[in-house]
Amino acid sequence: MTVPIDERDEAGDPGWDASTNRRPESRALPVPAIPHIARLPRIPEMTVRRLSTYYRVLRTLEATGDAEPLSSDRMSDLTGFTAAQVRRDLAYFGNFGKRGVGYDIGELQESLKNILGINHPWRIALVGVGNLGTALLSYRNFTAQGFVIAGAFDADPTKHGRAYGSLIIRPMEDLPVAVRDENISMAIVAVPGNEAQTVVDVMVAAGIKGILNFAPVKVRVPAGVHLSRVDLSIEIEYLSYLLTNG
């Protein structure tokens, strides 16, 4: 028997509560320190994630020389989200565009850069230079989007001193000094699950405030440290479910 997946909102998000424009179980994120939206206490996580999609569309249009005002209907066609969803998401952060005309591509792109905090480079530490870590070091889009992997660290002494591009793999003991002296504020966890919490604790003690965890386990961080998790096995299992029940 085919089991249907949960009902989704017009943006494709399961469990959406249309009355509140958010998922009941979703995390709400702090509003960036931008004067015209400072009055808003929290922003739904899925809204913030969709902003990244809008920003990529705007970058692509600008790169192709498209200077025509962008309507919410066209943004809908390019993203798969409805025009109403686009307008609601942007309305959290102010008044953009003109009714009947659309959004200025350059102006909206600049506004989203400021909102997402990508109007300046971010320096990142990568911990765990195994197969996944090596692949992440090779990912060129990080730099293109303003995210610079400034240090690579590993607990395996046989890897210390190896060069990878312009980086030298360093021992974990060097992480606190690197964070302090090299203006590193984010870190990526690419270690096995049984090592993840220990690595995260070292990162937090060193002063890291944003952590992207690729380890297939849940880790704990204190208040004031932001954690995002990417579990590739969960994504594959979701595809497996769709193929089995769709």
C-alpha positions as CSV (number, residue, x, y, z in Angstrom):
1,M,0.0,0.0,0.0
2,T,1.2,3.5,-0.8
3,V,1.6,5.7,2.2
4,P,1.3,9.4,1.4
5,I,3.8,11.8,2.8
6,D,2.6,14.6,5.1
7,E,0.7,17.5,3.6
8,R,3.0,20.3,2.6
9,D,2.6,24.0,2.5
10,E,2.9,25.9,-0.8
11,A,6.7,26.1,-0.2
12,G,7.0,22.3,0.1
13,D,7.5,22.3,3.9
14,P,5.7,19.5,5.8
15,G,3.6,20.4,8.8
16,W,3.1,24.0,7.8
17,D,0.7,26.1,9.9
18,A,-0.8,28.6,7.5
19,S,-2.3,30.7,10.3
20,T,1.1,31.5,11.7
21,N,3.2,31.2,8.5
22,R,5.5,28.6,10.2
23,R,5.9,25.0,11.2
24,P,4.8,24.4,14.7
25,E,7.9,22.3,15.5
26,S,10.4,24.4,13.6
27,R,13.0,26.6,15.2
28,A,12.7,30.3,15.0
29,L,15.9,32.2,14.3
30,P,17.0,35.5,15.8
31,V,16.5,38.5,13.5
32,P,19.7,39.9,12.1
33,A,20.8,43.3,13.5
34,I,19.2,45.4,10.7
35,P,17.5,48.6,11.8
36,H,14.3,48.3,9.8
37,I,13.5,44.8,11.1
38,A,14.8,45.1,14.6
39,R,11.2,45.2,15.9
40,L,10.6,41.6,14.9
41,P,11.5,39.1,17.7
42,R,12.0,35.9,15.7
43,I,12.0,34.7,12.1
44,P,10.9,31.1,11.2
45,E,13.9,28.9,10.2
46,M,12.3,27.8,6.9
47,T,11.9,31.5,5.9
48,V,15.6,32.1,6.4
49,R,16.5,29.0,4.4
50,R,14.4,30.2,1.5
51,L,16.2,33.5,1.5
52,S,19.3,31.7,0.4
53,T,17.4,30.3,-2.6
54,Y,16.1,33.7,-3.5
55,Y,19.6,35.1,-3.3
56,R,21.0,32.5,-5.6
57,V,18.4,33.2,-8.2
58,L,19.2,36.9,-8.0
59,R,22.9,36.2,-8.4
60,T,22.2,34.1,-11.5
61,L,20.0,36.7,-13.1
62,E,22.6,39.4,-12.5
63,A,25.4,37.3,-13.9
64,T,23.4,36.7,-17.1
65,G,22.8,40.5,-17.5
66,D,19.1,40.3,-16.7
67,A,18.2,43.8,-15.4
68,E,14.4,43.6,-15.7
69,P,12.4,44.0,-12.5
70,L,11.7,40.6,-11.0
71,S,8.0,39.9,-10.1
72,S,7.1,37.5,-7.4
73,D,5.4,35.3,-10.0
74,R,8.7,35.0,-11.9
75,M,10.6,34.3,-8.6
76,S,8.0,31.6,-8.1
77,D,8.7,30.0,-11.4
78,L,12.5,30.1,-10.7
79,T,12.3,28.7,-7.2
80,G,9.3,26.4,-7.0
81,F,7.8,28.4,-4.1
82,T,4.6,30.2,-4.7
83,A,4.5,33.9,-5.3
84,A,2.5,34.4,-2.1
85,Q,5.2,32.6,-0.2
86,V,7.9,34.8,-1.7
87,R,6.0,37.9,-0.7
88,R,5.4,36.7,2.8
89,D,9.1,35.7,3.3
90,L,10.4,39.1,2.2
91,A,7.7,41.0,4.1
92,Y,9.4,39.8,7.4
93,F,12.3,42.1,6.6
94,G,10.7,45.2,5.2
95,N,9.1,46.6,2.0
96,F,10.8,45.5,-1.1
97,G,9.8,46.1,-4.7
98,K,6.9,48.0,-6.2
99,R,3.3,46.8,-6.6
100,G,2.7,45.9,-10.3
101,V,6.4,46.4,-11.1
102,G,8.4,43.9,-9.1
103,Y,11.8,43.8,-7.3
104,D,14.9,45.5,-8.5
105,I,17.4,42.6,-8.8
106,G,20.4,44.5,-7.6
107,E,18.7,46.2,-4.7
108,L,17.1,43.0,-3.5
109,Q,20.3,41.0,-3.8
110,E,22.1,43.6,-1.7
111,S,19.4,43.5,0.9
112,L,19.5,39.7,1.1
113,K,23.3,39.8,1.4
114,N,23.0,42.1,4.5
115,I,20.1,40.0,6.0
116,L,22.0,36.7,5.5
117,G,25.2,38.3,6.9
118,I,27.2,37.4,3.7
119,N,28.2,41.0,2.9
120,H,31.7,40.2,4.3
121,P,33.9,37.1,4.4
122,W,33.6,34.4,7.1
123,R,36.6,32.4,8.1
124,I,36.0,28.8,8.9
125,A,37.9,26.0,10.6
126,L,37.5,22.4,9.3
127,V,38.0,19.6,11.8
128,G,38.4,16.1,10.3
129,V,40.4,15.7,7.1
130,G,39.2,12.3,6.1
131,N,37.2,11.6,2.9
132,L,34.4,14.0,3.7
133,G,36.8,16.7,5.0
134,T,38.9,16.4,1.9
135,A,35.9,16.8,-0.3
136,L,34.8,19.9,1.6
137,L,38.2,21.4,1.2
138,S,37.9,20.9,-2.6
139,Y,34.5,22.7,-2.8
140,R,35.2,25.9,-4.6
141,N,31.8,27.5,-4.1
142,F,32.6,28.2,-0.4
143,T,35.2,30.8,-1.4
144,A,32.9,32.2,-4.2
145,Q,30.2,32.8,-1.7
146,G,32.5,34.4,0.9
147,F,33.2,31.5,3.1
148,V,37.0,30.8,3.5
149,I,38.3,27.6,5.1
150,A,41.1,29.2,7.0
151,G,42.4,26.2,8.9
152,A,42.2,22.4,8.6
153,F,42.7,20.3,11.8
154,D,42.8,16.6,12.6
155,A,43.6,14.4,15.6
156,D,45.6,11.9,13.5
157,P,49.3,12.8,13.9
158,T,50.2,11.1,10.6
159,K,48.3,13.9,8.8
160,H,49.9,16.8,10.6
161,G,52.0,18.9,8.3
162,R,50.5,17.7,5.1
163,A,49.7,20.4,2.6
164,Y,46.3,20.7,1.0
165,G,46.3,23.6,-1.4
166,S,47.4,26.6,0.7
167,L,46.5,24.9,4.0
168,I,48.7,22.8,6.3
169,I,46.8,20.3,8.3
170,R,47.3,21.1,12.0
171,P,46.8,19.2,15.3
172,M,43.6,19.9,17.3
173,E,45.8,21.5,20.0
174,D,46.4,24.4,17.5
175,L,42.7,25.2,17.1
176,P,42.2,27.7,20.0
177,V,45.2,29.8,18.9
178,A,44.0,29.7,15.3
179,V,40.5,30.9,16.3
180,R,42.0,33.7,18.3
181,D,44.7,34.9,15.9
182,E,43.0,34.2,12.5
183,N,39.6,35.6,13.2
184,I,37.8,32.3,12.8
185,S,34.1,32.3,14.0
186,M,32.6,29.2,12.3
187,A,33.7,25.6,12.2
188,I,32.8,22.4,10.3
189,V,32.7,19.0,12.1
190,A,33.7,16.2,9.7
191,V,34.7,13.5,12.1
192,P,33.2,10.1,13.1
193,G,30.2,10.2,15.3
194,N,32.0,8.9,18.4
195,E,34.4,11.9,18.2
196,A,31.9,14.6,17.4
197,Q,31.0,15.8,20.9
198,T,34.6,16.1,22.0
199,V,35.4,18.1,18.9
200,V,32.4,20.4,19.4
201,D,33.4,21.0,23.0
202,V,36.9,22.0,21.9
203,M,35.4,24.3,19.3
204,V,33.1,26.0,21.8
205,A,35.9,26.4,24.4
206,A,38.0,28.0,21.6
207,G,35.3,30.6,21.0
208,I,33.6,29.3,17.9
209,K,30.0,30.6,17.7
210,G,28.7,28.8,14.6
211,I,29.1,25.0,14.0
212,L,28.1,22.9,11.0
213,N,28.0,19.3,12.0
214,F,28.3,16.5,9.4
215,A,28.8,13.8,12.0
216,P,25.7,11.4,12.1
217,V,25.0,12.1,15.8
218,K,23.3,14.8,17.8
219,V,25.7,17.0,19.7
220,R,25.1,19.6,22.4
221,V,26.1,23.2,22.5
222,P,25.6,25.9,25.1
223,A,23.4,29.0,24.6
224,G,24.9,31.5,22.3
225,V,26.4,28.9,20.0
226,H,24.5,28.2,16.8
227,L,24.5,24.6,15.5
228,S,23.4,23.3,12.1
229,R,23.4,19.6,11.2
230,V,23.7,17.9,7.9
231,D,23.0,14.2,8.0
232,L,23.5,12.7,4.5
233,S,22.1,9.3,5.6
234,I,18.8,10.9,6.6
235,E,18.5,12.6,3.2
236,I,19.1,9.3,1.4
237,E,16.6,7.6,3.7
238,Y,14.0,10.2,2.8
239,L,14.6,9.5,-0.9
240,S,14.3,5.8,-0.2
241,Y,10.9,6.5,1.5
242,L,9.7,8.4,-1.5
243,L,10.8,5.7,-4.0
244,T,9.2,3.0,-1.8
245,N,5.9,4.8,-1.1
246,G,5.5,7.2,-4.0
